[in-house]
Amino acid sequence: MTDTPNDSPIKPSLKTRLWLRTLDRRPSSAAMYLEDETGRLLIVKANYKKHWSLPGGIIDKGEMPLAAAIRETKEEVGLVIDPADVTFVAVVGRRSSLFDSYQFVFSAPLHAYQLSQVSLQESEIDEYALVTRDEIESGNRNYGLVIRNWALGKSGYSEQQLGD
């Protein structure tokens, strides 16, 4: 008999369950690149961060990364994103003195008609902006790593040391 995932009718062995308890547990977050037809990226300035970031946030218990990115985009900027329009871009391994985490980054098109639908989450988001790659490279704002990666056309895996 072999061990199978929890959604299987066969339960994992005691040995497997004990081993799983020893594994590292990491909180994760998900974010969304929203790029318009002219090549500008929608970024947000959260009131609890020193830098500009993407719409996104913590993945809730039982939630998958894509669903979290879509939910957080709706919560933070009021935009409904069709999952069929979303592509996976990157994952960032993040380390701090408090914990290690992962950030999953997705991308979806930002259509011109959606700009009039932007509605900021007042409790978290102070403002938003549409920025070009050149603006990001100029360093005219304090940008988070995933925004700088977008400007460089970088996808895939990267690592980040977070300041506490």
N, CA and C of each residue as an Amber inpcrd file, in Angstrom:
protein
   492
   0.8340000  -1.1810000   0.0000000   0.0000000   0.0000000   0.0000000
   0.8820000   1.2480000   0.0000000   0.5540000   2.2250000  -0.8580000
   1.3430000   3.4510000  -0.9280000   0.5470000   4.6060000  -0.3500000
   1.2820000   5.6080000   0.1300000   0.6290000   6.8050000   0.6740000
   0.1600000   7.6870000  -0.4680000  -0.9900000   8.2940000  -0.3000000
  -1.5680000   9.1550000  -1.3260000  -2.0040000  10.4660000  -0.6990000
  -2.2790000  11.5010000  -1.5200000  -2.7130000  12.7970000  -0.9690000
  -3.9790000  12.6570000  -0.1260000  -4.2170000  13.6430000   0.7250000
  -5.3520000  13.6140000   1.6460000  -6.7120000  13.5620000   0.9680000
  -6.8180000  13.9560000  -0.3040000  -8.1110000  13.9130000  -0.9630000
  -8.4390000  12.5100000  -1.4700000  -7.5470000  11.5740000  -1.2690000
  -7.7590000  10.1870000  -1.6620000  -8.5160000   9.4600000  -0.5570000
  -9.2720000   8.4190000  -0.9050000  -9.9740000   7.6580000   0.1340000
  -9.0170000   6.8790000   1.0320000  -7.7670000   6.7170000   0.6270000
  -6.7800000   6.0040000   1.4360000  -6.0490000   7.0200000   2.3050000
  -6.0090000   6.7640000   3.6140000  -5.3440000   7.6850000   4.5370000
  -3.8380000   7.4410000   4.5210000  -3.0450000   8.5360000   4.6750000
  -1.5980000   8.3640000   4.7820000  -1.2600000   7.5720000   6.0490000
  -0.1660000   6.8720000   5.9850000   0.2580000   6.0900000   7.1510000
   0.6540000   7.0140000   8.2980000   0.7260000   6.4580000   9.4900000
   1.1590000   7.2150000  10.6590000   2.5610000   7.7650000  10.4260000
   3.4130000   6.9600000   9.8390000   4.7940000   7.3910000   9.5530000
   4.7780000   8.6280000   8.6450000   3.9570000   8.6200000   7.6380000
   3.8700000   9.7640000   6.7250000   3.3120000  10.9850000   7.4370000
   2.2850000  10.8050000   8.2410000   1.7000000  11.9290000   8.9700000
   2.7000000  12.5350000   9.9460000   3.4680000  11.7070000  10.6280000
   4.4940000  12.2140000  11.5520000   5.5880000  12.9520000  10.7960000
   5.9930000  12.4260000   9.6610000   7.0240000  13.0790000   8.8420000
   6.5210000  14.4390000   8.3450000   5.2840000  14.5170000   7.9160000
   4.7280000  15.7840000   7.4210000   4.7570000  16.8620000   8.4990000
   4.5800000  16.4760000   9.7540000   4.6130000  17.4460000  10.8540000
   5.9920000  18.0690000  11.0330000   7.0420000  17.4110000  10.5550000
   8.3990000  17.9370000  10.7130000   8.7630000  18.9490000   9.6350000
   7.9620000  19.0420000   8.5910000   8.2910000  19.9270000   7.4760000
   8.0550000  21.3880000   7.8210000   8.8200000  22.2320000   7.1660000
   8.7170000  23.6760000   7.3210000   7.3490000  24.1650000   6.8520000
   6.7220000  25.0290000   7.6160000   5.4490000  25.6540000   7.2300000
   5.7450000  27.1120000   6.9030000   5.3920000  27.5360000   5.7090000
   5.6770000  28.9010000   5.2930000   4.4160000  29.6130000   4.8330000
   4.1620000  30.7830000   5.4070000   3.0540000  31.5640000   4.8650000
   3.4100000  32.0050000   3.4540000   2.4060000  32.1860000   2.6360000
   2.6420000  32.5920000   1.2530000   1.7130000  33.7280000   0.8870000
   2.1120000  34.4480000  -0.1460000   1.2900000  35.5220000  -0.6690000
   1.2100000  35.3850000  -2.1860000   0.3120000  36.1400000  -2.7790000
   0.1550000  36.1250000  -4.2280000  -0.0800000  37.5510000  -4.6930000
   0.4300000  37.8720000  -5.8760000   0.3150000  39.2230000  -6.4200000
   0.0300000  39.1580000  -7.9080000  -0.4330000  40.2950000  -8.4560000
  -0.8490000  40.3300000  -9.8490000  -0.2000000  41.4940000 -10.5940000
   0.5170000  41.1550000 -11.6890000   0.9300000  42.1740000 -12.6530000
  -0.3000000  42.5070000 -13.4860000  -0.6630000  43.7750000 -13.5500000
  -1.7410000  44.2390000 -14.4180000  -1.1170000  45.2510000 -15.3760000
  -0.9110000  44.8240000 -16.6190000  -0.2320000  45.6570000 -17.6100000
  -1.2240000  46.0990000 -18.6850000  -1.2300000  47.4140000 -18.9570000
  -2.1610000  47.9230000 -19.9600000  -1.5920000  47.7890000 -21.3770000
  -2.4100000  48.1800000 -22.3610000  -2.0390000  48.0210000 -23.7740000
  -0.8210000  48.8520000 -24.1650000  -0.5020000  49.8860000 -23.3790000
   0.6480000  50.7340000 -23.6990000   1.9170000  50.3060000 -22.9510000
   1.8270000  49.2100000 -22.2000000   2.9990000  48.7020000 -21.4980000
   3.2260000  49.2920000 -20.1240000   2.1940000  49.8660000 -19.5330000
   2.3150000  50.4020000 -18.1750000   1.7880000  49.3830000 -17.1700000
   2.4040000  49.3680000 -15.9960000   2.0440000  48.4450000 -14.9230000
   1.2840000  49.1900000 -13.8400000   0.1900000  48.5890000 -13.3650000
  -0.5600000  49.1640000 -12.2500000   0.1190000  48.7430000 -10.9470000
   0.5020000  49.7360000 -10.1450000   1.1330000  49.4760000  -8.8490000
   0.3270000  50.1910000  -7.7710000   0.4910000  49.7490000  -6.5270000
  -0.2390000  50.3410000  -5.4130000   0.7140000  50.7330000  -4.2900000
   0.3020000  51.7390000  -3.5350000   1.0490000  52.1560000  -2.3450000
   0.1890000  51.8350000  -1.1330000   0.5440000  50.7330000  -0.4750000
  -0.1540000  50.3310000   0.7460000   0.2790000  51.2380000   1.8920000
  -0.6450000  51.5450000   2.7810000  -0.3290000  52.4580000   3.8820000
   0.5540000  51.8330000   4.9560000   0.8030000  50.5470000   4.8860000
   1.6370000  49.8800000   5.8840000   2.9960000  49.4540000   5.3220000
   3.3210000  49.8900000   4.0850000   4.6020000  49.5550000   3.4650000
   5.3410000  50.8360000   3.0850000   6.6590000  50.7540000   3.0900000
   7.4760000  51.8960000   2.6840000   7.6480000  51.9470000   1.1680000
   7.3640000  50.8510000   0.4930000   7.5900000  50.7740000  -0.9480000
   6.2810000  50.5550000  -1.7080000   6.3290000  50.8140000  -2.9930000
   5.2160000  50.5200000  -3.8800000   5.2450000  49.0350000  -4.1970000
   4.0660000  48.4590000  -4.3680000   3.9820000  47.0220000  -4.6330000
   2.8720000  46.7420000  -5.6410000   2.6020000  45.4780000  -5.8230000
   1.5310000  45.0310000  -6.7050000   0.2700000  44.7710000  -5.8940000
  -0.8850000  44.7980000  -6.5380000  -2.0720000  44.2960000  -5.8420000
  -1.8140000  42.8380000  -5.4420000  -2.0810000  42.5150000  -4.1960000
  -1.8340000  41.1550000  -3.7310000  -1.8400000  41.0840000  -2.2260000
  -1.6530000  39.8670000  -1.7190000  -1.6420000  39.6960000  -0.2760000
  -1.5360000  38.2400000   0.1290000  -1.7560000  37.9970000   1.3870000
  -1.6030000  36.6680000   1.9810000  -2.6120000  35.6790000   1.3850000
  -2.1410000  34.4750000   1.1660000  -3.0020000  33.3770000   0.7150000
  -3.7000000  32.8180000   1.9510000  -5.0140000  32.8420000   1.9370000
  -5.7820000  32.3490000   3.0740000  -5.7060000  30.8290000   3.1860000
  -5.9380000  30.3160000   4.3780000  -5.9290000  28.8780000   4.6130000
  -6.9050000  28.1880000   3.6490000  -6.4230000  27.1580000   2.9770000
  -7.2330000  26.3990000   2.0380000  -7.3500000  27.0270000   0.6570000
  -6.7700000  28.2050000   0.4710000  -6.8610000  28.9220000  -0.7980000
  -5.6340000  28.6220000  -1.6590000  -5.8130000  28.5560000  -2.9460000
  -4.7010000  28.3490000  -3.8750000  -4.1520000  29.7120000  -4.2950000
  -2.8770000  29.7640000  -4.7170000  -2.2560000  31.0560000  -5.0580000
  -3.0030000  31.8620000  -6.1240000  -3.4560000  31.2320000  -7.1860000
  -4.1690000  31.9680000  -8.2330000  -5.4460000  32.6040000  -7.6850000
  -6.2030000  31.8440000  -6.9210000  -7.4300000  32.3820000  -6.3350000
  -7.1210000  33.5600000  -5.4160000  -6.0300000  33.4790000  -4.6680000
  -5.6510000  34.5720000  -3.7700000  -5.2820000  35.8240000  -4.5540000
  -4.5330000  35.6710000  -5.6340000  -4.1420000  36.8290000  -6.4400000
  -5.3680000  37.5200000  -7.0270000  -6.3150000  36.7350000  -7.5030000
  -7.5470000  37.2950000  -8.0710000  -8.3760000  37.9740000  -6.9810000
  -8.5080000  37.3240000  -5.8210000  -9.2710000  37.8980000  -4.7070000
  -8.6440000  39.2000000  -4.2270000  -7.3280000  39.1810000  -4.0170000
  -6.6410000  40.3700000  -3.5140000  -6.7090000  41.5220000  -4.5150000
  -6.6580000  41.2220000  -5.7990000  -6.7870000  42.2660000  -6.8140000
  -8.1600000  42.9280000  -6.7160000  -9.1820000  42.1150000  -6.5400000
 -10.5480000  42.6490000  -6.3770000 -10.6450000  43.4850000  -5.1030000
 -10.0830000  42.9800000  -3.9990000 -10.1580000  43.6950000  -2.7260000
  -9.4020000  45.0270000  -2.7640000  -8.1920000  45.0170000  -3.3200000
  -7.3270000  46.1940000  -3.2260000  -7.5890000  47.2550000  -4.2830000
  -7.9530000  46.8340000  -5.5090000  -8.1710000  47.8300000  -6.5710000
  -9.5320000  47.7070000  -7.2470000 -10.3720000  46.7920000  -6.7680000
 -11.7350000  46.6920000  -7.2550000 -11.9110000  46.0880000  -8.6330000
 -10.8880000  45.4320000  -9.1580000 -10.9740000  44.8740000 -10.5050000
 -11.2390000  43.3720000 -10.4680000 -12.1980000  42.9430000 -11.2690000
 -12.5180000  41.5270000 -11.4040000 -11.6780000  40.9730000 -12.5460000
 -10.8880000  39.9700000 -12.2430000  -9.9940000  39.3630000 -13.2200000
 -10.5190000  37.9780000 -13.5880000 -10.5980000  37.7060000 -14.8640000
 -11.0200000  36.4000000 -15.3640000  -9.8440000  35.4330000 -15.2390000
  -9.9910000  34.3290000 -14.5060000  -8.8810000  33.3740000 -14.3510000
  -8.3210000  32.8830000 -15.6870000  -9.1460000  32.8480000 -16.7230000
  -8.6730000  32.3990000 -18.0370000  -7.6690000  33.3700000 -18.6550000
  -7.6550000  34.6220000 -18.1720000  -6.7330000  35.6370000 -18.6900000
  -5.4120000  35.6900000 -17.9260000  -5.2780000  34.8830000 -16.8930000
  -4.1300000  34.9670000 -15.9920000  -3.0610000  33.9480000 -16.3660000
  -1.8080000  34.3960000 -16.3030000  -0.6740000  33.4860000 -16.4990000
   0.2480000  33.5750000 -15.2740000   0.9260000  32.4730000 -15.0080000
   1.9050000  32.4310000 -13.9270000   3.2000000  33.0610000 -14.4280000
   3.8400000  33.8890000 -13.5770000   5.0600000  34.5770000 -13.9690000
   6.2630000  34.1530000 -13.1370000   6.0920000  34.1190000 -11.8120000
   7.2750000  33.9260000 -10.9650000   6.8870000  33.4930000  -9.5620000
   7.8940000  33.0250000  -8.8530000   7.7710000  32.8100000  -7.4150000
   9.0260000  33.3900000  -6.7760000   8.8190000  34.0830000  -5.6580000
   9.9230000  34.7090000  -4.9360000  10.0400000  34.0440000  -3.5790000
  11.2160000  33.5140000  -3.2890000  11.5110000  33.0110000  -1.9530000
  11.9280000  34.1980000  -1.0990000  11.1930000  34.4380000  -0.0180000
  11.4590000  35.6130000   0.8110000  11.9230000  35.1780000   2.2000000
  12.9250000  35.8760000   2.6980000  13.4890000  35.5450000   4.0050000
  13.5290000  36.7990000   4.8640000  13.1390000  36.6370000   6.1180000
  13.2670000  37.7190000   7.0920000  13.6620000  37.0960000   8.4280000
  13.9200000  37.9340000   9.4110000  14.2620000  37.3930000  10.7310000
  13.0380000  36.7840000  11.4040000  11.8360000  37.1220000  10.9280000
  10.6150000  36.5900000  11.5230000  10.2060000  35.2440000  10.9330000
  10.2990000  35.1100000   9.6030000   9.8730000  33.8780000   8.9360000
  10.3160000  33.8930000   7.4760000  10.2590000  32.7390000   6.8600000
  10.4700000  32.6040000   5.4290000   9.0970000  32.4540000   4.7750000
   8.9780000  32.9340000   3.5430000   7.6970000  32.8400000   2.8480000
   7.9260000  32.7590000   1.3460000   6.8510000  32.5300000   0.6230000
   6.8840000  32.5350000  -0.8350000   5.8670000  33.5420000  -1.3430000
   6.2060000  34.2100000  -2.4340000   5.2470000  35.0710000  -3.1200000
   5.0900000  34.5370000  -4.5410000   3.8450000  34.2200000  -4.9010000
   3.5130000  33.7650000  -6.2430000   3.0520000  34.9750000  -7.0390000
   3.6000000  35.1540000  -8.2390000   3.2810000  36.3240000  -9.0490000
   2.6170000  35.8740000 -10.3510000   1.4800000  36.4940000 -10.6460000
   0.7000000  36.1930000 -11.8440000   0.5800000  37.4640000 -12.6790000
   0.1030000  37.3070000 -13.9110000  -0.0700000  38.4460000 -14.8080000
  -1.4120000  38.3440000 -15.5220000  -2.0310000  39.5010000 -15.7150000
  -3.2870000  39.5840000 -16.4660000  -3.3020000  40.9180000 -17.2050000
  -3.9770000  40.9720000 -18.3390000  -4.0580000  42.2470000 -19.0620000
  -4.9380000  43.2470000 -18.3150000  -4.5650000  44.5020000 -18.4240000
  -5.3620000  45.5910000 -17.8720000  -5.9540000  46.3440000 -19.0640000
  -7.2500000  46.2010000 -19.2490000  -7.9280000  46.8110000 -20.3900000
  -8.2720000  48.2690000 -20.0840000  -8.3110000  49.0890000 -21.1190000
  -8.5720000  50.5250000 -20.9550000  -9.8650000  50.7790000 -20.1760000
 -10.9180000  50.0220000 -20.4650000 -12.1930000  50.2450000 -19.7830000
 -12.0960000  49.9740000 -18.2780000 -11.1350000  49.1530000 -17.8530000
 -11.0080000  48.8160000 -16.4340000 -10.4540000  49.9720000 -15.6060000
  -9.7290000  50.8800000 -16.2420000  -9.1310000  51.9860000 -15.4840000
 -10.1860000  52.8240000 -14.7800000 -11.3470000  52.9850000 -15.3930000
 -12.4180000  53.7490000 -14.7410000 -13.0770000  52.9600000 -13.6170000
 -12.7800000  51.6680000 -13.5190000 -13.3640000  50.8090000 -12.4890000
 -12.4700000  50.6530000 -11.2630000 -11.2610000  51.2140000 -11.3150000
 -10.3580000  51.0920000 -10.1700000 -10.9880000  51.7570000  -8.9580000
 -11.0680000  50.9920000  -7.8740000 -11.6360000  51.4630000  -6.6190000
 -10.7330000  50.9530000  -5.5000000 -10.0280000  51.8500000  -4.8560000
  -9.0240000  51.4520000  -3.8660000  -9.6420000  51.0360000  -2.5380000
  -9.0400000  50.0110000  -1.9400000  -9.4250000  49.5510000  -0.6080000
  -8.9310000  50.5930000   0.4000000  -9.8250000  51.3960000   0.9060000
  -9.4500000  52.5350000   1.7540000  -8.6680000  52.1400000   3.0000000
  -8.9320000  50.9700000   3.5450000  -8.2560000  50.5600000   4.7760000
  -6.7910000  50.1950000   4.5660000  -6.3830000  49.9190000   3.3280000
  -5.0020000  49.4840000   3.0820000  -4.2500000  50.2770000   2.0190000
  -4.9510000  50.7260000   0.9850000  -4.2810000  51.2920000  -0.1820000
  -4.5000000  52.8040000  -0.2400000  -3.3860000  53.5570000  -0.2580000
  -3.4740000  55.0140000  -0.3090000  -3.6130000  55.5400000  -1.7330000
  -2.9190000  54.9160000  -2.6710000  -2.9790000  55.3820000  -4.0550000
  -2.4920000  54.2940000  -4.9980000  -2.7300000  54.5330000  -6.2770000
  -2.2030000  53.6450000  -7.3080000  -1.5760000  54.4960000  -8.4020000
  -0.7700000  53.8570000  -9.2200000  -0.1330000  54.5500000 -10.3390000
   0.0590000  53.5540000 -11.4770000   0.1630000  54.0930000 -12.6690000
   0.5470000  53.3050000 -13.8380000   1.9490000  53.7520000 -14.2090000
   2.8800000  52.8060000 -14.2380000   4.2840000  53.1600000 -14.4640000
   4.8560000  52.3650000 -15.6260000   5.8440000  52.9660000 -16.2670000
   6.5520000  52.3130000 -17.3650000   7.8320000  51.6730000 -16.8390000
   8.4200000  50.8440000 -17.6540000   9.7000000  50.2290000 -17.2880000
  10.7710000  51.3070000 -17.0730000  10.7770000  52.3140000 -17.9300000
  11.7620000  53.3970000 -17.7920000  11.6060000  54.1410000 -16.4720000
  10.3610000  54.3990000 -16.0560000  10.1360000  55.0720000 -14.7770000
  10.6830000  54.2320000 -13.6230000  10.4420000  52.9380000 -13.6880000
  10.9190000  52.0520000 -12.6220000  12.4390000  52.0430000 -12.5810000
  13.0530000  51.9300000 -13.7480000  14.5190000  51.9080000 -13.8060000
  15.1330000  53.2290000 -13.3500000  14.3750000  54.3380000 -13.4620000
  14.8940000  55.6400000 -13.0200000  14.9550000  55.7360000 -11.5020000
  14.2070000  54.8520000 -10.8120000  14.2080000  54.8730000  -9.3470000
  13.4460000  56.0520000  -8.7680000  12.4470000  56.5680000  -9.4980000
  11.7070000  57.7380000  -9.0330000  10.7970000  57.4620000  -7.8380000
  10.5940000  56.1790000  -7.5290000   9.8280000  55.7680000  -6.3440000
  10.5810000  54.6020000  -5.6920000  10.1690000  54.2630000  -4.4880000
  10.7140000  53.0820000  -3.8140000   9.8710000  51.8790000  -4.2600000
  10.4270000  51.0660000  -5.1630000   9.6970000  49.9380000  -5.7340000
  10.1170000  48.6230000  -5.0760000   9.1470000  47.7300000  -4.8860000
   9.4460000  46.3930000  -4.3950000  10.1480000  45.5600000  -5.4650000
  10.7370000  44.4510000  -5.0510000  11.5120000  43.5940000  -5.9400000
  10.7190000  43.1180000  -7.1520000   9.4860000  42.6740000  -6.9660000
   8.7510000  42.1150000  -8.1030000   8.4410000  43.1880000  -9.1470000
   8.3130000  44.4340000  -8.7490000   8.1260000  45.5170000  -9.7220000
   9.4250000  45.7450000 -10.4890000  10.5500000  45.7530000  -9.7920000
  11.8420000  45.8990000 -10.4810000  12.0800000  44.7220000 -11.4240000
  11.6820000  43.5020000 -10.9990000  11.8170000  42.3370000 -11.8800000
  10.9840000  42.5030000 -13.1450000   9.7680000  43.0510000 -13.0090000
   8.9200000  43.2940000 -14.1770000   9.6110000  44.2400000 -15.1540000
  10.1940000  45.3060000 -14.6320000  10.8710000  46.2910000 -15.4820000
  12.0240000  45.6620000 -16.2510000  12.6580000  44.6730000 -15.6420000
  13.7880000  43.9850000 -16.2830000  13.3490000  42.8130000 -17.1600000
  12.0610000  42.5170000 -17.1520000  11.5590000  41.3770000 -17.9240000
  11.9340000  40.0420000 -17.3070000  12.2100000  40.0590000 -16.0060000
  12.6430000  38.8450000 -15.3140000  11.4440000  38.0420000 -14.8340000
  11.4680000  36.7490000 -15.1040000  10.4290000  35.8460000 -14.6040000
  11.1170000  34.6320000 -13.9920000  10.3190000  33.7020000 -13.4980000
  10.8850000  32.5050000 -12.8800000  11.0970000  32.6980000 -11.3940000
  12.1860000  32.1350000 -10.8870000  12.4400000  32.1460000  -9.4570000
  13.4570000  33.2130000  -9.0850000  13.2170000  33.8990000  -7.9710000
  14.2030000  34.8130000  -7.3950000  14.0720000  34.7610000  -5.8800000
  15.0680000  35.3270000  -5.2190000  15.0580000  35.3470000  -3.7510000
  15.1950000  36.7860000  -3.2690000  14.6250000  37.0290000  -2.0890000
  14.6110000  38.3730000  -1.5320000  14.8300000  38.3190000  -0.0360000
  15.7140000  39.1630000   0.4550000  15.8970000  39.3470000   1.8930000
  15.0360000  40.5260000   2.2920000  14.0580000  40.2940000   3.1660000
  13.1670000  41.3660000   3.6000000  13.7440000  42.0780000   4.8030000
  13.6000000  43.3990000   4.8290000  13.9700000  44.1680000   6.0130000
  12.8620000  44.0570000   7.0420000  13.2210000  43.9940000   8.3010000
  12.2050000  43.8480000   9.3500000  11.8750000  45.1610000  10.0140000
